[in-house]
Amino acid sequence: MSDAIPPVTAVRPTLPTEYFNKIEYDTRVIKATVRIQNNVQQETVYTYDKYGQLENSVVYKKTLAEV
């Protein structure tokens, strides 16, 4: 009668390779300029991507009485 305990095999912890994927964040720069001429305030908002390319520009105009 043999009550031998089976040998324990070695265990190595491993992480999946996708755990180490590089994460890139979307970086944008926003620049706003405000100009006042006579009775009108004009604000221009420029949006640039992470490479410095202009993505979008928006112009807002209001009279100073509305501001």
C-alpha positions as CSV (number, residue, x, y, z in Angstrom):
1,M,0.0,0.0,0.0
2,S,1.6,3.2,-1.2
3,D,0.2,6.5,-0.1
4,A,2.7,8.5,-2.1
5,I,1.9,12.1,-2.7
6,P,2.1,13.1,-6.4
7,P,4.8,15.7,-7.2
8,V,3.8,19.3,-7.5
9,T,4.5,20.9,-10.8
10,A,5.9,24.4,-11.0
11,V,3.6,27.2,-11.8
12,R,4.8,30.4,-13.5
13,P,2.6,33.5,-13.5
14,T,2.1,35.0,-16.9
15,L,0.2,38.0,-18.1
16,P,-1.5,38.1,-21.5
17,T,0.5,40.0,-24.1
18,E,-2.4,42.4,-24.8
19,Y,-2.0,43.7,-21.2
20,F,1.1,45.5,-22.3
21,N,-0.3,47.2,-25.4
22,K,0.7,50.9,-25.9
23,I,-2.1,53.3,-25.2
24,E,-2.1,56.6,-27.2
25,Y,-4.2,59.4,-26.1
26,D,-5.9,61.9,-28.4
27,T,-4.2,65.2,-27.7
28,R,-5.8,68.4,-29.0
29,V,-4.9,72.0,-28.6
30,I,-7.6,74.7,-28.5
31,K,-6.7,78.3,-29.1
32,A,-9.3,81.2,-28.7
33,T,-8.9,84.8,-29.8
34,V,-11.3,87.6,-28.9
35,R,-11.5,90.8,-30.9
36,I,-13.7,93.8,-30.2
37,Q,-14.6,96.2,-33.1
38,N,-17.0,99.0,-32.5
39,N,-20.0,97.4,-30.8
40,V,-19.2,93.7,-31.8
41,Q,-17.3,91.1,-29.9
42,Q,-15.9,88.3,-32.1
43,E,-14.4,85.1,-30.7
44,T,-12.6,82.6,-32.9
45,V,-11.9,79.1,-31.5
46,Y,-9.3,77.0,-33.3
47,T,-8.9,73.3,-32.7
48,Y,-5.7,71.5,-33.6
49,D,-4.9,67.7,-33.6
50,K,-1.9,66.2,-31.9
51,Y,0.2,66.7,-35.1
52,G,-0.6,70.5,-35.2
53,Q,-3.0,70.3,-38.1
54,L,-6.0,72.6,-37.9
55,E,-9.2,70.4,-37.4
56,N,-11.8,73.0,-36.9
57,S,-12.4,76.7,-36.5
58,V,-15.6,78.4,-35.2
59,V,-16.5,82.1,-35.1
60,Y,-18.9,83.5,-32.5
61,K,-20.2,87.1,-32.9
62,K,-22.2,89.1,-30.3
63,T,-22.9,92.7,-29.8
64,L,-21.5,94.1,-26.6
65,A,-25.0,94.7,-25.3
66,E,-25.6,90.9,-25.4
67,V,-22.4,90.0,-23.6
